[in-house]
């Protein structure tokens, strides 16, 4: 039997909630440029499973990695860190 490691977790902002039980989350990270040694902001969009349709646009959410739920969904909303104003 194989041991399962810790699942990855990301924090991002909800940009779209138009789909049923699915949200699009934008995750930003800072990366140091190899030559210029300047920090660059990189961002990626992830589609995540939102079981109760509780996320609104602008909410800060925590995503947890999971098994493939559909063609594009490999993340699940684990909790809402901060609600949008």
Secondary structure by P-SEA (a helix, b strand, c coil): cccccbbbbbbbbbcccccccbbbbbbbbbbbbccccbbbbbbbbbbbbbccccccccccbbbbbbccccccccccccccccccc
